[in-house]
């Protein structure tokens, strides 16, 4: 683990239609940051050229992408540049001014202290500031957080689509960066990959700022994509963690619970319809069999869920260097 006093911290700023804010964001990046990578994601407004022309900060490097990759693709391009330049921790913030760069040390400290491999913002810690968030975003984040808990296995996290993040370079090198989702599912997909590595992730309280920025996210367009992607990652995670990498009691509880609950539910519905058509009461034994198997199956699934929640990674996995000589 690098000495916190000498660690090289990089900031990655994906830039797409943020010409009104990106220069102010760069100017607010604290001195603790060694390098700033502005990734022009084929921006039609020329964000990268604007930074090259107007910004005098020697820490800034502009990375131009020949075609639009989406926010995930832009972040990955920035990660690659930061890793190649020997940085230790990479912080990602947006260029639209919603994220306060002054919080960067708070995102980096848990990583440099060995507490975490990856940190992410959480806008829901302080109830007094939630009222500033649009109600549609509050509802959407609640739904997405539940889906993300299921698909990523990080049951102690909230606000999964929050783009204010920090990642240790050693962990990034082990991630299949170029295979991550390149658009708005990027943060959730990254969490899924981190869980399969047993990486430690920590939430960092923060406030969001909403002003005149324009979001490129279209909810209706991505709902179906997010549902399918979360289901895919859930199935992958269950297979990787409970059947491929290791076997445990939970590996048995899950299929038994699904089988019993499924049988009890289907058996009960079929017989309910059958006897309803005959205008007769179902036999007691039929009712008891359906109810008992469904309840037992539910108990098995709850036991699996309790195991899965308890299995959230608790230790950082990034490489630790030996302590320096004190001669």
C-alpha positions as CSV (number, residue, x, y, z in Angstrom):
1,X,0.0,0.0,0.0
2,X,1.5,3.4,-1.0
3,X,2.4,5.9,1.7
4,X,-0.6,8.2,2.0
5,X,1.7,11.2,2.0
6,X,3.3,10.2,-1.2
7,X,0.4,8.5,-3.0
8,X,-0.3,9.7,-6.5
9,X,-3.9,10.6,-6.9
10,X,-5.5,11.1,-10.3
11,X,-8.9,12.5,-11.2
12,X,-10.8,11.3,-14.3
13,X,-13.4,13.7,-15.7
14,X,-15.5,12.3,-18.6
15,X,-16.6,15.2,-20.7
16,X,-19.7,15.3,-23.0
17,X,-21.7,18.5,-23.4
18,X,-20.2,20.0,-20.2
19,X,-18.5,23.1,-21.7
20,X,-20.4,25.4,-19.3
21,X,-19.0,23.7,-16.2
22,X,-15.9,21.7,-16.9
23,X,-13.4,24.6,-16.4
24,X,-14.8,25.4,-13.0
25,X,-14.7,21.8,-12.0
26,X,-11.0,21.6,-12.9
27,X,-10.3,24.8,-11.1
28,X,-11.8,23.4,-7.9
29,X,-9.8,20.2,-7.9
30,X,-7.6,20.4,-4.7
31,X,-3.8,20.4,-4.8
32,X,-3.6,16.9,-3.3
33,X,-4.4,15.6,-6.8
34,X,-1.3,14.9,-9.0
35,X,-3.0,14.4,-12.4
36,X,-6.3,15.4,-14.0
37,X,-7.5,13.5,-17.1
38,X,-10.3,15.2,-19.0
39,X,-11.7,12.6,-21.4
40,X,-13.5,14.2,-24.4
41,X,-16.0,11.5,-25.4
42,X,-16.4,12.8,-29.0
43,X,-18.1,15.8,-27.5
44,X,-20.0,17.8,-30.2
45,X,-19.4,21.0,-28.2
46,X,-15.6,20.4,-28.2
47,X,-15.1,20.0,-24.4
48,X,-11.5,18.8,-24.9
49,X,-10.5,21.6,-27.2
50,X,-12.0,24.1,-24.8
51,X,-9.9,22.7,-21.9
52,X,-6.7,22.7,-24.0
53,X,-7.4,26.3,-25.0
54,X,-8.5,27.8,-21.8
55,X,-7.0,25.7,-18.9
56,X,-3.5,26.5,-17.7
57,X,-3.4,23.8,-14.9
58,X,-0.2,21.8,-15.6
59,X,-1.8,18.7,-14.1
60,X,-4.4,18.4,-16.9
61,X,-4.1,15.9,-19.7
62,X,-6.9,15.8,-22.3
63,X,-7.7,12.4,-23.8
64,X,-9.7,12.5,-27.0
65,X,-11.9,9.5,-28.0
66,X,-12.5,9.2,-31.8
67,X,-16.1,8.1,-31.2
68,X,-18.6,8.4,-28.4
69,X,-18.3,5.4,-26.0
70,X,-20.6,6.6,-23.3
71,X,-19.7,7.6,-19.7
72,X,-18.4,4.1,-18.9
73,X,-16.1,4.0,-21.9
74,X,-14.8,7.5,-21.2
75,X,-14.0,6.5,-17.6
76,X,-12.2,3.4,-18.7
77,X,-10.1,5.4,-21.1
78,X,-9.2,7.8,-18.2
79,X,-8.4,4.8,-16.0
80,X,-6.0,3.4,-18.6
81,X,-4.2,6.7,-18.9
82,X,-3.9,7.1,-15.1
83,X,-2.6,3.6,-14.6
84,X,-0.1,4.0,-17.4
85,X,1.2,7.1,-15.7
86,X,1.8,5.3,-12.4
87,X,-1.0,6.8,-10.3
88,X,-2.1,4.9,-7.1
89,X,-5.8,6.0,-6.8
90,X,-8.2,7.2,-9.4
91,X,-11.1,9.4,-8.6
92,X,-13.9,9.9,-11.1
93,X,-16.1,13.0,-11.0
94,X,-18.5,14.4,-13.6
95,X,-17.8,17.6,-15.5
96,X,-21.2,19.1,-15.0
97,X,-20.6,20.6,-11.6
98,X,-22.9,18.3,-9.5
99,X,-20.0,16.9,-7.5
100,X,-17.8,18.9,-5.2
101,X,-14.1,18.3,-5.9
102,X,-13.3,19.4,-2.3
103,X,-14.6,15.9,-1.2
104,X,-11.8,14.1,-3.1
105,X,-9.7,13.5,0.1
106,X,-12.7,11.9,1.8
107,X,-13.0,9.4,-1.1
108,X,-9.3,8.7,-1.2
109,X,-8.6,8.3,2.5
110,X,-10.4,5.0,3.1
111,X,-8.4,3.5,0.2
112,X,-5.0,4.7,1.3
113,X,-5.7,3.6,4.9
114,X,-6.4,0.1,3.7
115,X,-10.1,0.2,4.7
116,X,-11.4,0.0,1.1
117,X,-10.6,-0.9,-2.5
118,X,-13.3,1.3,-4.0
119,X,-15.3,4.2,-2.6
120,X,-18.5,5.7,-3.9
121,X,-20.7,8.6,-3.0
122,X,-24.1,8.3,-1.2
123,X,-26.5,11.2,-1.4
124,X,-28.9,9.7,1.0
125,X,-27.0,9.9,4.3
126,X,-28.3,13.2,5.4
127,X,-32.1,13.4,5.4
128,X,-32.0,17.2,5.6
129,X,-30.5,17.4,2.1
130,X,-32.6,14.8,0.3
131,X,-35.4,17.3,-0.3
132,X,-33.1,19.1,-2.7
133,X,-33.1,16.0,-5.0
134,X,-35.9,15.7,-7.6
135,X,-38.5,13.3,-6.4
136,X,-38.3,11.2,-9.5
137,X,-34.6,10.7,-8.8
138,X,-35.3,9.7,-5.2
139,X,-37.8,7.0,-6.3
140,X,-35.6,5.8,-9.1
141,X,-32.6,5.5,-6.9
142,X,-34.6,3.5,-4.3
143,X,-35.6,1.0,-7.0
144,X,-32.2,0.8,-8.5
145,X,-30.6,0.4,-5.1
146,X,-32.7,-2.7,-4.4
147,X,-31.9,-4.2,-7.8
148,X,-28.2,-3.4,-7.3
149,X,-28.1,-5.0,-3.9
150,X,-29.4,-8.2,-5.5
151,X,-27.1,-8.2,-8.5
152,X,-23.9,-7.0,-6.9
153,X,-24.1,-8.5,-3.5
154,X,-23.2,-5.3,-1.7
155,X,-26.2,-5.2,0.6
156,X,-24.7,-2.4,2.7
157,X,-24.5,0.2,-0.1
158,X,-27.0,2.7,-1.4
159,X,-27.2,5.1,-4.4
160,X,-25.6,2.6,-6.8
161,X,-25.6,4.9,-9.8
162,X,-23.7,7.6,-8.0
163,X,-20.8,8.6,-10.3
164,X,-18.5,10.1,-7.6
165,X,-16.1,7.2,-7.1
166,X,-12.5,6.3,-6.2
167,X,-10.6,3.1,-7.2
168,X,-7.2,1.7,-6.2
169,X,-5.0,1.2,-9.3
170,X,-4.0,-2.3,-8.2
171,X,-7.6,-3.4,-8.1
172,X,-8.3,-1.7,-11.5
173,X,-5.5,-3.7,-13.1
174,X,-7.3,-6.9,-12.1
175,X,-10.6,-5.8,-13.5
176,X,-11.7,-6.6,-17.1
177,X,-12.1,-2.8,-17.7
178,X,-12.7,-3.1,-21.4
179,X,-15.6,-5.6,-20.8
180,X,-17.5,-3.4,-18.5
181,X,-20.8,-1.7,-19.6
182,X,-19.8,1.4,-21.4
183,X,-22.8,3.5,-20.8
184,X,-25.1,4.3,-17.8
185,X,-24.9,0.8,-16.3
186,X,-21.2,1.2,-15.8
187,X,-21.2,1.9,-12.1
188,X,-23.5,-1.1,-11.3
189,X,-21.5,-3.4,-13.6
190,X,-18.3,-2.3,-11.9
191,X,-19.8,-3.1,-8.5
192,X,-20.7,-6.6,-9.8
193,X,-17.2,-7.2,-11.0
194,X,-15.7,-6.0,-7.7
195,X,-17.9,-8.4,-5.7
196,X,-16.7,-11.4,-7.8
197,X,-13.1,-10.3,-6.8
198,X,-14.2,-9.9,-3.1
199,X,-13.2,-6.2,-3.1
200,X,-14.2,-4.0,-0.2
201,X,-16.5,-1.1,-1.1
202,X,-17.4,1.8,1.2
203,X,-20.0,4.5,0.9
204,X,-19.0,8.2,1.4
205,X,-21.6,10.7,2.4
206,X,-22.0,13.6,0.0
207,X,-24.5,16.2,-1.2
208,X,-25.4,16.6,-4.8
209,X,-25.8,20.0,-6.5
210,X,-28.6,20.6,-9.0
211,X,-28.5,23.7,-11.0
212,X,-28.7,24.4,-14.8
213,X,-26.9,21.2,-15.9
214,X,-28.7,19.0,-18.4
215,X,-28.7,15.2,-17.9
216,X,-28.1,13.0,-20.9
217,X,-29.8,10.1,-19.1
218,X,-33.3,9.2,-20.5
219,X,-35.1,7.0,-17.9
220,X,-37.6,5.4,-20.3
221,X,-34.8,4.4,-22.6
222,X,-32.7,2.6,-20.0
223,X,-35.4,0.9,-17.8
224,X,-35.5,-2.3,-19.8
225,X,-31.7,-2.3,-20.3
226,X,-31.1,-2.0,-16.5
227,X,-33.6,-4.7,-15.6
228,X,-32.1,-7.2,-18.0
229,X,-28.5,-6.3,-17.0
230,X,-29.3,-6.6,-13.3
231,X,-30.9,-10.0,-13.8
232,X,-27.9,-11.2,-15.9
233,X,-25.4,-10.1,-13.3
234,X,-27.5,-11.6,-10.5
235,X,-27.4,-15.0,-12.2
236,X,-23.7,-14.7,-12.9
237,X,-22.9,-13.7,-9.3
238,X,-24.8,-16.6,-7.8
239,X,-23.1,-19.0,-10.1
240,X,-19.6,-17.6,-9.5
241,X,-19.8,-17.2,-5.8
242,X,-21.9,-20.2,-4.8
243,X,-21.2,-22.9,-7.3
244,X,-18.0,-22.2,-9.3
245,X,-15.6,-20.6,-6.7
246,X,-16.8,-22.3,-3.6
247,X,-19.7,-24.4,-2.2
248,X,-21.4,-23.7,1.1
249,X,-24.7,-24.4,2.9
250,X,-26.2,-21.5,1.0
251,X,-25.4,-23.3,-2.3
252,X,-27.9,-26.0,-1.2
253,X,-30.5,-23.6,0.4
254,X,-31.0,-21.6,-2.8
255,X,-32.1,-24.5,-5.2
256,X,-34.1,-26.3,-2.5
257,X,-35.9,-23.0,-1.6
258,X,-36.7,-22.2,-5.2
259,X,-38.0,-25.7,-5.9
260,X,-40.2,-25.9,-2.8
261,X,-41.6,-22.4,-3.2
262,X,-42.2,-22.9,-6.9
263,X,-43.9,-26.2,-6.4
264,X,-46.1,-25.0,-3.5
265,X,-47.2,-21.9,-5.4
266,X,-47.9,-23.6,-8.7
267,X,-49.6,-26.6,-7.0
268,X,-51.8,-24.3,-4.9
269,X,-52.8,-22.2,-7.8
270,X,-53.7,-25.1,-10.0
271,X,-55.8,-26.8,-7.4
272,X,-57.4,-23.5,-6.4
273,X,-58.5,-23.0,-10.0
274,X,-59.6,-26.6,-10.3
275,X,-61.8,-26.7,-7.2
276,X,-63.2,-23.2,-7.9
277,X,-64.5,-24.4,-11.2
278,X,-66.2,-27.3,-9.5
279,X,-67.6,-25.0,-6.8
280,X,-66.1,-27.2,-4.2
281,X,-63.7,-26.6,-1.3
282,X,-60.3,-28.0,-1.8
283,X,-59.4,-31.0,0.5
284,X,-57.5,-30.0,3.6
285,X,-54.5,-32.2,2.7
286,X,-54.2,-30.3,-0.6
287,X,-54.2,-26.9,1.1
288,X,-51.8,-28.0,3.8
289,X,-49.4,-29.5,1.2
290,X,-49.4,-26.4,-0.9
291,X,-49.0,-24.0,2.0
292,X,-46.4,-26.1,3.8
293,X,-44.1,-26.6,0.8
294,X,-44.3,-22.9,-0.1
295,X,-43.6,-21.7,3.5
296,X,-40.7,-24.2,3.9
297,X,-39.3,-23.0,0.5
298,X,-39.6,-19.4,1.7
299,X,-37.7,-20.2,4.9
300,X,-34.8,-21.7,2.8
301,X,-34.7,-18.6,0.6
302,X,-34.6,-16.3,3.7
303,X,-31.8,-18.4,5.1
304,X,-29.9,-18.0,1.8
305,X,-30.5,-14.3,1.8
306,X,-29.2,-14.0,5.4
307,X,-26.0,-15.8,4.3
308,X,-25.6,-13.6,1.3
309,X,-26.0,-10.4,3.3
310,X,-23.5,-11.6,5.8
311,X,-21.0,-12.5,3.0
312,X,-20.5,-8.8,2.0
313,X,-16.7,-8.4,1.6
314,X,-15.1,-6.8,4.7
315,X,-11.4,-6.6,3.9
316,X,-9.6,-4.7,1.2
317,X,-7.7,-6.8,-1.3
318,X,-5.3,-4.3,-2.9
319,X,-1.6,-5.0,-2.5
320,X,0.0,-3.9,0.8
321,X,3.6,-2.8,0.7
322,X,6.0,-3.6,3.7
323,X,6.4,-0.8,6.2
324,X,9.3,1.6,5.4
325,X,12.6,1.2,7.1
326,X,13.0,3.5,10.1
327,X,16.8,3.3,10.4
